[in-house]
Amino acid sequence: MARIIENIENQSNKRRIIEMSAADVISIVQEYQNLKLHNKSYDEIKKILNKVNLFIVEDI
């Protein structure tokens, strides 16, 4: 489970610092490896992942 550590808001953007579990990190890496398996370049993978919404469960 992920846990929000800090919300960062400034004039140009809003970001969060999130603590993730090992399972969350492994899940994200597996998604990347699945895309890389099909011999896609870094730029192609980045374009694909920019279109995808990645959801990580967070602790409340």
C-alpha positions as CSV (number, residue, x, y, z in Angstrom):
1,M,0.0,0.0,0.0
2,A,1.2,3.5,-0.8
3,R,1.1,6.3,1.7
4,I,1.2,10.0,0.9
5,I,4.0,11.7,2.8
6,E,3.7,15.3,1.6
7,N,1.7,17.4,-0.8
8,I,3.7,19.9,-2.7
9,E,1.9,22.7,-4.4
10,N,3.5,25.7,-6.1
11,Q,2.4,28.0,-8.8
12,S,3.3,25.8,-11.8
13,N,2.3,22.3,-10.6
14,K,1.0,20.0,-7.8
15,R,2.9,16.9,-6.7
16,R,2.9,14.4,-4.0
17,I,5.6,12.5,-2.3
18,I,4.4,8.9,-1.9
19,E,5.9,6.1,0.1
20,M,5.3,2.8,-1.8
21,S,5.5,-0.8,-0.7
22,A,7.9,-3.3,-2.4
23,A,4.8,-4.9,-4.1
24,D,3.9,-1.5,-5.6
25,V,7.4,-1.0,-7.0
26,I,7.5,-4.5,-8.4
27,S,4.2,-4.0,-10.1
28,I,5.4,-0.9,-11.8
29,V,8.6,-2.6,-12.8
30,Q,6.7,-5.5,-14.2
31,E,4.6,-3.2,-16.3
32,Y,7.7,-1.6,-17.7
33,Q,9.3,-5.0,-18.4
34,N,6.1,-6.2,-20.2
35,L,6.5,-3.2,-22.6
36,K,10.2,-3.6,-23.0
37,L,9.7,-7.3,-23.8
38,H,8.3,-6.2,-27.1
39,N,11.6,-4.4,-28.0
40,K,10.2,-0.9,-27.7
41,S,12.6,2.0,-27.3
42,Y,12.6,4.3,-24.2
43,D,10.8,7.0,-26.1
44,E,8.1,4.6,-27.2
45,I,7.6,3.2,-23.7
46,K,7.4,6.7,-22.3
47,K,4.7,7.7,-24.8
48,I,2.7,4.6,-23.9
49,L,3.0,5.1,-20.1
50,N,2.1,8.8,-20.4
51,K,-1.3,7.7,-21.9
52,V,-1.9,5.1,-19.1
53,N,-3.3,5.9,-15.7
54,L,-1.3,4.0,-13.1
55,F,-3.2,3.5,-9.9
56,I,-1.5,2.7,-6.6
57,V,-3.7,1.9,-3.6
58,E,-3.0,4.4,-0.7
59,D,-3.4,4.1,3.0
60,I,-5.9,6.5,4.5
